[in-house]
Amino acid sequence: MATATYLQRGEALDYVNSGDAVIEAGTVVVLGTKIGVAAADIAAGATGAVHVEGVFEMPAKSGESAIAQGAAVYWNGTAVTAASSGATLAGYAAAAMTAGAEKILVKINA
């Protein structure tokens, strides 16, 4: 019988910065079909932690329409949007966002 061994809670995961620039703390990192948020600066070639659970204040796409609490939201590479096209699922709006707001609260990977 195959067994599984518990390793950690999974709120943060190790991430290898394969780029040639520092990933600054708070930077959104795309992890396949999910996102993470760098917990601290991660030097080029180094391993660091990325949060994969929690609520984060993130930039909203400029000119974005209102987003209701609980609505699915996506990371387009620079900001959060309600549009899924070409973007990565970020999670859902943890609070309602008014049209044109600059920030949105996101419950990531939910």
Buried (B, 14 or more C-beta within 10 A) or exposed (E): EEEEEEEEEEEBBEBEBEEEEBBEEBEBBEBEEBBBBBBEBBEEEEEBBBBBBBEBEBBBBEEBEEBEEEEEBBBBEEBBBBEEEEBBBBBBBBBBBEEEEEEBBBBBBB
